[in-house]
Amino acid sequence: MFGALFSFLGGSVFRMIWGEVSEWVNKRQDHQHEMEAMKLQAELEAQKHAQEMERMQIASTLQIKTIQVQSEADLAEKDAEAFTEAMKTVMQPTGVKWVDAWNGSIRPAAATTCLALWWFALYQSNFQLADWDKELVGVILGFYFAHRVFAAKK
């Protein structure tokens, strides 16, 4: 009787236990495989997210730079327009004779005074031109002659 019992239990029970153990090992391996796949997927998504955030940061920085450059260009254009308008009205007569005479004499008087002071300084140095004096001569010649050339073109 023990032989039959061992034979029955040995065949059926052993196969049942082996099947359960085998199934448990397979499920455990499948679970580990799924967990590794999920970890890899999470890492890939984190990298993708970091790249997307970096791309968005660069894009927003470029937009800010574009806005800054555009506003600086607009400001420079407005400054140029304001200067042009101011220059148009500077030499227009007011209609009051003494005011027009005063406005007409200010620039020549200031230039004459500055030239006189400069000539006096040159006289004291026996007309030895320093680098500053040479630059000043270039500026004066450029102002007076270039101004006349540009004024003639208008």
MDAnalysis code that builds the backbone (N, CA, C; Angstrom):
import MDAnalysis as mda
import numpy as np

u = mda.Universe.empty(462, n_residues=154, atom_resindex=np.repeat(np.arange(154), 3), trajectory=True)
u.add_TopologyAttr("name", ["N", "CA", "C"] * 154)
u.add_TopologyAttr("resid", np.arange(1, 155))
u.add_TopologyAttr("resname", ["MET", "PHE", "GLY", "ALA", "LEU", "PHE", "SER", "PHE", "LEU", "GLY", "GLY", "SER", "VAL", "PHE", "ARG", "MET", "ILE", "TRP", "GLY", "GLU", "VAL", "SER", "GLU", "TRP", "VAL", "ASN", "LYS", "ARG", "GLN", "ASP", "HIS", "GLN", "HIS", "GLU", "MET", "GLU", "ALA", "MET", "LYS", "LEU", "GLN", "ALA", "GLU", "LEU", "GLU", "ALA", "GLN", "LYS", "HIS", "ALA", "GLN", "GLU", "MET", "GLU", "ARG", "MET", "GLN", "ILE", "ALA", "SER", "THR", "LEU", "GLN", "ILE", "LYS", "THR", "ILE", "GLN", "VAL", "GLN", "SER", "GLU", "ALA", "ASP", "LEU", "ALA", "GLU", "LYS", "ASP", "ALA", "GLU", "ALA", "PHE", "THR", "GLU", "ALA", "MET", "LYS", "THR", "VAL", "MET", "GLN", "PRO", "THR", "GLY", "VAL", "LYS", "TRP", "VAL", "ASP", "ALA", "TRP", "ASN", "GLY", "SER", "ILE", "ARG", "PRO", "ALA", "ALA", "ALA", "THR", "THR", "CYS", "LEU", "ALA", "LEU", "TRP", "TRP", "PHE", "ALA", "LEU", "TYR", "GLN", "SER", "ASN", "PHE", "GLN", "LEU", "ALA", "ASP", "TRP", "ASP", "LYS", "GLU", "LEU", "VAL", "GLY", "VAL", "ILE", "LEU", "GLY", "PHE", "TYR", "PHE", "ALA", "HIS", "ARG", "VAL", "PHE", "ALA", "ALA", "LYS", "LYS"])
u.atoms.positions = np.array([
    [0.796, -1.164, 0.000],
    [0.000, 0.000, 0.000],
    [0.867, 1.267, 0.000],
    [1.969, 1.241, 0.748],
    [2.856, 2.400, 0.731],
    [3.474, 2.627, -0.640],
    [3.699, 1.580, -1.329],
    [4.280, 1.700, -2.674],
    [3.333, 2.434, -3.597],
    [2.044, 2.052, -3.513],
    [1.061, 2.710, -4.361],
    [0.897, 4.177, -3.966],
    [0.925, 4.422, -2.641],
    [0.780, 5.785, -2.149],
    [1.992, 6.629, -2.584],
    [3.196, 6.086, -2.414],
    [4.394, 6.806, -2.852],
    [4.399, 7.012, -4.356],
    [3.939, 5.992, -5.047],
    [3.889, 6.099, -6.500],
    [2.906, 7.184, -6.914],
    [1.742, 7.213, -6.281],
    [0.731, 8.231, -6.600],
    [1.219, 9.626, -6.220],
    [1.687, 9.748, -4.949],
    [2.139, 11.044, -4.472],
    [3.411, 11.487, -5.195],
    [4.264, 10.539, -5.469],
    [5.511, 10.867, -6.141],
    [5.267, 11.372, -7.544],
    [4.354, 10.784, -8.258],
    [4.095, 11.204, -9.631],
    [3.236, 12.444, -9.689],
    [2.082, 12.409, -9.055],
    [1.120, 13.508, -9.168],
    [1.547, 14.722, -8.350],
    [1.880, 14.483, -7.091],
    [2.225, 15.588, -6.206],
    [3.539, 16.233, -6.662],
    [4.501, 15.389, -7.053],
    [5.782, 15.940, -7.512],
    [5.593, 16.809, -8.743],
    [4.763, 16.361, -9.677],
    [4.497, 17.165, -10.870],
    [3.750, 18.447, -10.514],
    [2.848, 18.349, -9.564],
    [2.104, 19.518, -9.151],
    [3.050, 20.531, -8.482],
    [3.890, 20.045, -7.564],
    [4.825, 20.936, -6.879],
    [5.824, 21.519, -7.875],
    [6.363, 20.691, -8.748],
    [7.311, 21.153, -9.767],
    [6.653, 22.183, -10.692],
    [5.422, 21.968, -11.056],
    [4.699, 22.916, -11.907],
    [4.499, 24.255, -11.211],
    [4.144, 24.196, -9.907],
    [3.945, 25.432, -9.153],
    [5.263, 26.191, -8.984],
    [6.327, 25.452, -8.644],
    [7.637, 26.086, -8.478],
    [8.102, 26.679, -9.812],
    [7.944, 25.926, -10.882],
    [8.342, 26.389, -12.207],
    [7.542, 27.629, -12.605],
    [6.250, 27.601, -12.351],
    [5.406, 28.753, -12.672],
    [5.802, 29.973, -11.839],
    [6.109, 29.758, -10.549],
    [6.522, 30.843, -9.671],
    [7.844, 31.455, -10.160],
    [8.791, 30.612, -10.557],
    [10.086, 31.094, -11.067],
    [9.866, 31.892, -12.359],
    [9.015, 31.379, -13.253],
    [8.733, 32.092, -14.510],
    [8.074, 33.441, -14.248],
    [7.087, 33.461, -13.336],
    [6.420, 34.727, -13.014],
    [7.395, 35.714, -12.383],
    [8.285, 35.197, -11.532],
    [9.275, 36.060, -10.897],
    [10.212, 36.647, -11.950],
    [10.658, 35.856, -12.894],
    [11.523, 36.350, -13.964],
    [10.782, 37.374, -14.830],
    [9.513, 37.074, -15.138],
    [8.715, 38.022, -15.919],
    [8.551, 39.350, -15.162],
    [8.299, 39.235, -13.861],
    [8.133, 40.439, -13.044],
    [9.424, 41.261, -13.021],
    [10.572, 40.604, -12.847],
    [11.854, 41.305, -12.856],
    [12.106, 41.967, -14.216],
    [11.753, 41.247, -15.272],
    [11.927, 41.797, -16.612],
    [11.058, 43.042, -16.798],
    [9.810, 42.973, -16.351],
    [8.908, 44.126, -16.448],
    [9.413, 45.297, -15.614],
    [9.927, 45.008, -14.415],
    [10.449, 46.073, -13.564],
    [11.658, 46.754, -14.219],
    [12.552, 45.990, -14.810],
    [13.704, 46.568, -15.514],
    [13.243, 47.422, -16.701],
    [12.243, 46.895, -17.429],
    [11.726, 47.645, -18.572],
    [11.094, 48.956, -18.103],
    [10.374, 48.932, -17.000],
    [9.745, 50.144, -16.468],
    [10.810, 51.138, -15.993],
    [11.881, 50.637, -15.368],
    [12.955, 51.526, -14.930],
    [13.628, 52.187, -16.136],
    [13.907, 51.402, -17.165],
    [14.514, 51.960, -18.373],
    [13.595, 52.984, -19.025],
    [12.306, 52.683, -19.073],
    [11.333, 53.612, -19.655],
    [11.285, 54.918, -18.861],
    [11.318, 54.793, -17.528],
    [11.303, 55.988, -16.682],
    [12.565, 56.822, -16.904],
    [13.715, 56.172, -17.024],
    [14.963, 56.898, -17.279],
    [14.911, 57.607, -18.635],
    [14.408, 56.918, -19.649],
    [14.301, 57.526, -20.976],
    [13.358, 58.728, -20.959],
    [12.241, 58.584, -20.257],
    [11.298, 59.702, -20.171],
    [11.896, 60.869, -19.397],
    [12.679, 60.576, -18.350],
    [13.327, 61.649, -17.589],
    [14.351, 62.378, -18.467],
    [15.115, 61.633, -19.256],
    [16.076, 62.256, -20.164],
    [15.369, 63.086, -21.227],
    [14.285, 62.539, -21.758],
    [13.517, 63.262, -22.769],
    [12.938, 64.548, -22.174],
    [12.446, 64.461, -20.944],
    [11.897, 65.636, -20.268],
    [12.985, 66.689, -20.046],
    [14.175, 66.243, -19.611],
    [15.281, 67.184, -19.383],
    [15.687, 67.867, -20.688],
    [15.730, 67.114, -21.777],
    [16.071, 67.687, -23.073],
    [15.005, 68.687, -23.523],
    [13.765, 68.362, -23.306],
    [12.673, 69.260, -23.689],
    [12.720, 70.554, -22.864],
    [13.008, 70.416, -21.576],
    [13.120, 71.600, -20.726],
    [14.294, 72.471, -21.160],
    [15.405, 71.849, -21.505],
    [16.568, 72.610, -21.983],
    [16.237, 73.322, -23.295],
    [15.543, 72.628, -24.194],
    [15.154, 73.239, -25.462],
    [14.232, 74.434, -25.221],
    [13.289, 74.275, -24.301],
    [12.373, 75.371, -23.995],
    [13.119, 76.545, -23.358],
    [14.107, 76.249, -22.507],
    [14.906, 77.306, -21.880],
    [15.676, 78.088, -22.935],
    [16.294, 77.375, -23.870],
    [17.048, 78.035, -24.940],
    [16.113, 78.877, -25.800],
    [14.947, 78.325, -26.121],
    [13.991, 79.066, -26.948],
    [13.524, 80.337, -26.243],
    [13.251, 80.235, -24.945],
    [12.795, 81.435, -24.226],
    [13.918, 82.455, -24.102],
    [15.144, 81.992, -23.917],
    [16.281, 82.910, -23.857],
    [16.448, 83.638, -25.188],
    [16.305, 82.893, -26.281],
    [16.414, 83.516, -27.597],
    [15.293, 84.522, -27.830],
    [14.102, 84.210, -27.369],
    [12.989, 85.147, -27.509],
    [13.263, 86.432, -26.725],
    [13.809, 86.269, -25.509],
    [14.123, 87.446, -24.690],
    [15.190, 88.288, -25.381],
    [16.223, 87.634, -25.916],
    [17.282, 88.362, -26.619],
    [16.710, 89.080, -27.846],
    [15.818, 88.419, -28.566],
    [15.209, 89.033, -29.742],
    [14.421, 90.279, -29.344],
    [13.673, 90.183, -28.275],
    [12.892, 91.324, -27.794],
    [13.813, 92.460, -27.369],
    [14.909, 92.121, -26.667],
    [15.850, 93.154, -26.241],
    [16.481, 93.855, -27.436],
    [16.920, 93.084, -28.413],
    [17.553, 93.675, -29.600],
    [16.550, 94.546, -30.347],
    [15.321, 94.066, -30.487],
    [14.301, 94.844, -31.182],
    [14.001, 96.143, -30.445],
    [13.907, 96.083, -29.112],
    [13.615, 97.306, -28.363],
    [14.781, 98.285, -28.452],
    [16.026, 97.764, -28.429],
    [17.177, 98.661, -28.577],
    [17.189, 99.302, -29.968],
    [16.852, 98.525, -30.989],
    [16.806, 99.072, -32.347],
    [15.706, 100.121, -32.460],
    [14.537, 99.845, -31.875],
    [13.450, 100.816, -31.900],
    [13.845, 102.100, -31.172],
    [14.509, 101.943, -30.036],
    [14.934, 103.115, -29.274],
    [15.955, 103.928, -30.060],
    [16.898, 103.254, -30.709],
    [17.899, 103.963, -31.520],
    [17.226, 104.691, -32.674],
    [16.235, 104.055, -33.273],
    [15.510, 104.701, -34.379],
    [14.755, 105.931, -33.885],
    [14.111, 105.820, -32.736],
    [13.379, 106.969, -32.179],
    [14.345, 108.096, -31.821],
    [15.513, 107.728, -31.270],
    [16.517, 108.758, -30.967],
    [16.966, 109.477, -32.232],
    [17.203, 108.721, -33.290],
    [17.636, 109.332, -34.551],
    [16.554, 110.246, -35.112],
    [15.298, 109.807, -35.024],
    [14.198, 110.647, -35.501],
    [14.082, 111.928, -34.682],
    [14.222, 111.797, -33.361],
    [14.127, 112.977, -32.498],
    [15.274, 113.941, -32.783],
    [16.471, 113.414, -32.987],
    [17.613, 114.276, -33.303],
    [17.408, 114.983, -34.629],
    [16.900, 114.251, -35.618],
    [16.650, 114.853, -36.932],
    [15.624, 115.972, -36.822],
    [14.562, 115.733, -36.086],
    [13.539, 116.762, -35.910],
    [14.103, 117.968, -35.162],
    [14.934, 117.723, -34.168],
    [15.530, 118.836, -33.422],
    [16.463, 119.644, -34.321],
    [17.204, 118.971, -35.162],
    [18.117, 119.670, -36.062],
    [17.359, 120.504, -37.093],
    [16.182, 120.040, -37.488],
    [15.387, 120.803, -38.449],
    [14.912, 122.121, -37.847],
    [14.619, 122.126, -36.572],
    [14.058, 123.320, -35.946],
    [15.114, 124.243, -35.368],
    [16.372, 123.813, -35.286],
    [17.410, 124.630, -34.649],
    [17.646, 125.924, -35.408],
    [17.773, 125.829, -36.691],
    [18.148, 127.015, -37.461],
    [16.962, 127.787, -38.027],
    [15.773, 127.430, -37.668],
    [14.618, 128.176, -38.151],
    [14.494, 129.492, -37.378],
    [14.298, 130.576, -38.096],
    [14.149, 131.875, -37.407],
    [12.865, 131.916, -36.579],
    [12.956, 132.620, -35.441],
    [11.789, 132.738, -34.565],
    [10.891, 133.895, -34.956],
    [11.456, 134.852, -35.670],
    [10.684, 136.041, -36.030],
    [11.018, 137.223, -35.140],
    [11.647, 136.992, -34.013],
    [12.068, 138.073, -33.118],
    [13.519, 138.377, -33.466],
    [13.786, 139.608, -33.900],
    [15.103, 139.931, -34.447],
    [16.234, 139.740, -33.452],
    [16.047, 140.223, -32.223],
    [17.155, 140.121, -31.274],
    [17.399, 138.664, -30.851],
    [16.340, 137.826, -30.809],
    [16.508, 136.402, -30.478],
    [17.223, 135.695, -31.626],
    [16.846, 136.011, -32.840],
    [17.502, 135.399, -33.998],
    [18.967, 135.828, -34.082],
    [19.252, 137.099, -33.753],
    [20.640, 137.570, -33.759],
    [21.451, 136.865, -32.672],
    [20.835, 136.726, -31.504],
    [21.506, 136.031, -30.399],
    [21.789, 134.576, -30.776],
    [20.780, 133.870, -31.301],
    [20.965, 132.469, -31.710],
    [22.016, 132.342, -32.805],
    [22.062, 133.311, -33.690],
    [23.029, 133.274, -34.773],
    [24.442, 133.578, -34.309],
    [24.593, 134.257, -33.186],
    [25.939, 134.628, -32.732],
    [26.508, 133.661, -31.693],
    [25.706, 132.855, -31.069],
    [26.179, 131.963, -29.996],
    [27.234, 130.997, -30.514],
    [26.929, 130.253, -31.546],
    [27.878, 129.255, -32.045],
    [29.168, 129.893, -32.555],
    [29.095, 130.944, -33.373],
    [30.358, 131.560, -33.801],
    [31.154, 132.155, -32.639],
    [30.475, 132.733, -31.661],
    [31.180, 133.321, -30.517],
    [31.857, 132.231, -29.688],
    [31.169, 131.128, -29.475],
    [31.764, 130.027, -28.709],
    [32.954, 129.439, -29.462],
    [32.812, 129.259, -30.757],
    [33.910, 128.709, -31.554],
    [35.094, 129.667, -31.574],
    [34.848, 130.956, -31.708],
    [35.924, 131.952, -31.723],
    [36.645, 131.982, -30.382],
    [35.902, 131.913, -29.289],
    [36.514, 131.911, -27.962],
    [37.404, 130.688, -27.771],
    [36.879, 129.543, -28.150],
    [37.666, 128.309, -28.015],
    [38.920, 128.356, -28.875],
    [38.800, 128.833, -30.092],
    [39.966, 128.944, -30.968],
    [40.988, 129.927, -30.410],
    [40.512, 131.039, -29.850],
    [41.427, 132.018, -29.265],
    [42.182, 131.411, -28.082],
    [41.497, 130.701, -27.236],
    [42.162, 130.053, -26.099],
    [43.169, 129.012, -26.577],
    [42.811, 128.295, -27.582],
    [43.716, 127.263, -28.104],
    [44.950, 127.905, -28.739],
    [44.742, 128.998, -29.505],
    [45.883, 129.709, -30.098],
    [46.790, 130.288, -29.013],
    [46.214, 130.772, -27.945],
    [47.010, 131.298, -26.842],
    [47.851, 130.189, -26.210],
    [47.259, 129.013, -26.025],
    [47.995, 127.866, -25.463],
    [49.107, 127.435, -26.420],
    [48.848, 127.462, -27.722],
    [49.875, 127.111, -28.702],
    [51.004, 128.149, -28.705],
    [50.639, 129.406, -28.553],
    [51.640, 130.478, -28.507],
    [52.581, 130.276, -27.317],
    [51.996, 129.891, -26.173],
    [52.816, 129.683, -24.976],
    [53.752, 128.481, -25.135],
    [53.376, 127.494, -25.956],
    [54.235, 126.320, -26.156],
    [55.055, 126.444, -27.427],
    [55.212, 127.680, -27.942],
    [55.973, 127.946, -29.163],
    [55.451, 127.134, -30.352],
    [54.183, 126.998, -30.408],
    [53.493, 126.308, -31.506],
    [53.983, 124.865, -31.708],
    [54.305, 124.202, -30.598],
    [54.648, 122.778, -30.631],
    [53.329, 121.999, -30.466],
    [52.914, 121.291, -31.509],
    [51.641, 120.568, -31.475],
    [51.813, 119.234, -30.748],
    [51.039, 119.061, -29.709],
    [50.994, 117.769, -29.019],
    [49.993, 116.875, -29.744],
    [49.902, 115.621, -29.336],
    [48.946, 114.700, -29.971],
    [47.516, 115.227, -29.849],
    [47.193, 115.774, -28.685],
    [45.855, 116.316, -28.474],
    [45.588, 117.452, -29.449],
    [46.576, 118.305, -29.676],
    [46.412, 119.430, -30.607],
    [46.188, 118.928, -32.030],
    [46.927, 117.905, -32.414],
    [46.762, 117.340, -33.761],
    [45.363, 116.757, -33.937],
    [44.887, 116.073, -32.917],
    [43.524, 115.521, -32.989],
    [42.494, 116.645, -33.061],
    [42.718, 117.695, -32.305],
    [41.798, 118.831, -32.313],
    [41.756, 119.493, -33.687],
    [42.910, 119.644, -34.324],
    [42.942, 120.216, -35.668],
    [42.126, 119.352, -36.621],
    [42.283, 118.033, -36.521],
    [41.514, 117.127, -37.380],
    [40.020, 117.250, -37.146],
    [39.621, 117.368, -35.897],
    [38.193, 117.508, -35.586],
    [37.656, 118.824, -36.135],
    [38.407, 119.886, -35.937],
    [37.948, 121.206, -36.411],
    [37.816, 121.218, -37.927],
    [38.835, 120.717, -38.609],
    [38.768, 120.691, -40.075],
    [37.623, 119.803, -40.558],
    [37.468, 118.666, -39.913],
    [36.368, 117.776, -40.293],
    [35.021, 118.409, -40.069],
    [34.878, 119.116, -38.943],
    [33.592, 119.748, -38.647],
    [33.274, 120.851, -39.650],
    [34.203, 121.743, -39.842],
    [33.905, 122.888, -40.700],
    [33.768, 122.513, -42.173],
    [34.672, 121.664, -42.674],
    [34.609, 121.347, -44.098],
    [33.588, 120.260, -44.407],
    [33.487, 119.246, -43.565],
    [32.480, 118.210, -43.807],
    [31.080, 118.778, -43.614],
    [30.929, 119.649, -42.644],
    [29.625, 120.272, -42.415],
    [29.177, 121.051, -43.655],
    [30.108, 121.746, -44.261],
    [29.766, 122.524, -45.450],
    [29.429, 121.607, -46.635],
    [30.149, 120.486, -46.751],
    [29.875, 119.553, -47.851],
    [28.480, 118.960, -47.678],
    [28.157, 118.528, -46.465],
    [26.837, 117.933, -46.219],
    [25.732, 118.969, -46.317],
    [26.017, 120.185, -45.895],
    [25.013, 121.251, -45.993],
    [24.756, 121.574, -47.464],
    [25.792, 121.528, -48.290],
    [25.626, 121.825, -49.716],
    [24.805, 120.732, -50.403],
    [24.910, 119.494, -49.921],
    [24.146, 118.391, -50.530],
    [22.667, 118.483, -50.201],
    [22.320, 119.117, -49.101],
    [20.911, 119.244, -48.750],
    [20.278, 120.250, -49.659],
])
